[in-house]
Amino acid sequence: MTTELTLTTRPLPTGILLALAGELDHDSAGQLRTALHTITLQPGDLLTVDLTDLAYCDSTGITALIAARNHTHTHGADITLTAVPTNTLRILRVLGLDQVLPIHPAPEAEPDPST
């Protein structure tokens, strides 16, 4: 069963949040690349890519994430991945891409400093 890729964006104080849901694969990677060109990034902005609802990511999807990094750097911005699913995180680590793509836990998973 194929789950289509859904992309959602919203502004953040630090830049833009791009949430991906579904499958990032050969069939949908172009959708991510196209969406990146519609996002306005300023120097110093942070593109936060939320992968909480990412069901599957193949090698083409990984390549699209690298392209997202390159795109943000072209605009003087930066990128971070949040809530990376376990399987995707393992692949990123094996390939050494966790050294290229900053990875952070989901915001709700971060401890509350007020407690």
FILUMLUM-827501 format. One record per atom (N, C-alpha, C): residue in three letters; x, y, z. Coordinates in steps of 0.05 Angstrom, whole numbers, plus 5000, padded with zeros to 4 digits. Example, Ala and Ser with C-alpha at 12.3 -4.5 7.8 and 13.67 -1.06 7.14 Angstrom:
BEGIN
ALA526448865156/ALA524649105156/ALA526449345156/SER525749555142/SER527349795143/SER525850015157/
//
This chain:
BEGIN
MET501749765000/MET500050005000/MET501850255000/THR501350434982/THR502850674980/THR501550904995/THR503151055010/THR502151285024/THR503351535010/GLU501651704999/GLU502651934985/GLU504052125005/LEU505852284994/LEU507252485010/LEU505552735013/THR505252835037/THR503853085042/THR505853275055/LEU506053515045/LEU507853715055/LEU506253945067/THR506954035090/THR505654255104/THR507754455113/THR507354705109/THR509254905118/THR507855105136/ARG509355215155/ARG508455435171/ARG510855585182/PRO510355845186/PRO512656005196/PRO513255945225/LEU515755975232/LEU516755955259/LEU518356205265/PRO518756275290/PRO520456505296/PRO523256485285/THR524256235281/THR526956195271/THR527056155241/GLY524756135228/GLY524656085199/GLY522155945190/ILE522355715179/ILE520155565168/ILE520155275178/LEU517755175184/LEU517354895190/LEU516254755165/LEU517454545157/LEU516454385134/LEU515954105145/ALA513454025147/ALA512753765157/ALA512153575134/LEU513453335135/LEU512953135115/LEU511452905127/ALA509352815113/ALA507752585122/ALA507452395098/GLY507752145103/GLY507451945082/GLY510051825074/GLU510351775048/GLU512751645038/GLU514451845021/LEU517051855028/LEU518952015013/LEU520651824997/ASP519851784972/ASP521151574956/ASP521451674927/HIS522151484910/HIS522651554881/HIS520351704869/ASP517851624876/ASP515551754865/ASP514952024876/SER515852084900/SER515052334913/SER517252534918/ALA519752454914/ALA522052624920/ALA521952884904/GLY520952874880/GLY520653114864/GLY518753314876/GLN516753214890/GLN514853384903/GLN516253554925/LEU518053424940/LEU519553574960/LEU521353784946/ARG522753704926/ARG524453894912/ARG522954134901/THR520554084890/THR518954294880/THR518054484902/ALA517254364925/ALA516254514948/ALA518454694958/LEU520954604958/LEU523154764968/LEU523455024953/HIS522755024927/HIS523055264911/HIS520755464916/THR518655374930/THR516455564937/THR516855684965/ILE518755584980/ILE519255685007/ILE521355915006/THR520556135017/THR522356365017/THR524156355042/LEU526756325037/LEU528756315058/LEU530456565057/GLN530956675080/GLN532756905082/GLN535356815095/PRO537556955090/PRO540056885105/PRO539556885135/GLY540556675148/GLY540156645176/GLY537656485184/ASP535856435166/ASP533456275172/ASP534155985177/LEU532455855191/LEU532755565196/LEU530355425184/LEU530755235166/LEU528755065155/LEU528654815173/THR526454785188/THR526154555205/THR524354355190/VAL525454115184/VAL524053915170/VAL523053705191/ASP520453705195/ASP519253525215/ASP518453265201/LEU519653045210/LEU519252785198/LEU517552605216/THR516052725235/THR514452565254/THR512652365240/ASP511352445218/ASP509452275204/ASP510552155179/LEU513152145176/LEU514452015153/LEU514251715157/ALA512851575138/ALA512451295140/ALA514651125127/TYR515951245107/TYR518051095092/TYR519851295078/CYS522351225076/CYS524251395062/CYS526351215048/ASP526451225021/ASP528351065007/ASP530851235000/SER532551124984/SER535051264978/SER534551524962/THR532451524946/THR531751774932/THR530751984951/GLY529351894972/GLY528452074992/GLY530752195008/ILE532752035014/ILE535252125027/ILE536552335009/THR536752274984/THR537952464965/THR536352734965/ALA533752714967/ALA532052964967/ALA532653124993/LEU533152985015/LEU533853125040/LEU536553265037/ILE538353135024/ILE540953265019/ILE540653515000/ALA538853484980/ALA538253704963/ALA537053934979/ALA535353874998/ALA534154075015/ALA536254225031/ARG538254075041/ARG540454205055/ARG541954395036/ASN542554295013/ASN544054464993/ASN542454714986/HIS539854674982/HIS538154904975/HIS538155114998/THR537955025023/THR537955225045/THR540655365046/HIS542755225043/HIS545455345044/HIS545855545021/THR544755494998/THR544855674976/THR543655954983/HIS541655945001/HIS540256195009/HIS541456305035/GLY543656195044/GLY544856295069/GLY543356215093/ALA541556015090/ALA539955915112/ALA541155645122/ASP539855525142/ASP540755265152/ASP538355085153/ILE538854825159/ILE536854625160/ILE537254455184/THR535054345195/THR535154145216/THR532953945211/LEU533353695217/LEU531353495216/LEU530353435244/THR527753415248/THR526753345275/THR525053095272/ALA524852955295/ALA523152715297/ALA523652515274/VAL526252455269/VAL526952275248/VAL526251995257/PRO524651845240/PRO523951575247/PRO526451395250/THR526251205267/THR528451025274/THR529850905250/ASN528350805231/ASN529550675207/ASN531050885191/THR529951115187/THR531251325172/THR533751425186/LEU533451455212/LEU535751545228/LEU538051345226/ARG537451095227/ARG539550885224/ARG540950915197/ILE539450955176/ILE540650985150/ILE542451235149/LEU541451455159/LEU543051705160/LEU545651665175/ARG545551525197/ARG547951475213/ARG549951295198/VAL548951075186/VAL550650895172/VAL552051035149/LEU550651215136/LEU551851365113/LEU553551605122/GLY553451665148/GLY554951895158/GLY553552155153/LEU551052145144/LEU549552385138/LEU548552535163/ASP548752395186/ASP548052535211/ASP550152745218/GLN552452735204/GLN554552935206/GLN554053175188/VAL552253135168/VAL551753345148/VAL548953465153/LEU547053315161/LEU544353405167/LEU543953405197/PRO543753645209/PRO543253655238/PRO540653515245/ILE540653355265/ILE538253205273/ILE537653265302/HIS535153325308/HIS534153385335/HIS531653225341/PRO531153165366/PRO528653025373/PRO526253205367/ALA523953085367/ALA521553245364/ALA521353445386/PRO520353685380/PRO520153895401/PRO518653795427/GLU516553635423/GLU515153545447/GLU516653335462/ALA518853225450/ALA520453025464/ALA522653155480/GLU523053405476/GLU525153545491/GLU524153605519/PRO525853575539/PRO524953625566/PRO524153915571/ASP522153955587/ASP521254215594/ASP523154335615/PRO524454565608/PRO526354675626/PRO525154795652/SER522454835652/SER521154945676/SER520554735697/THR521054475691/THR520454275711/THR523054175724/
//
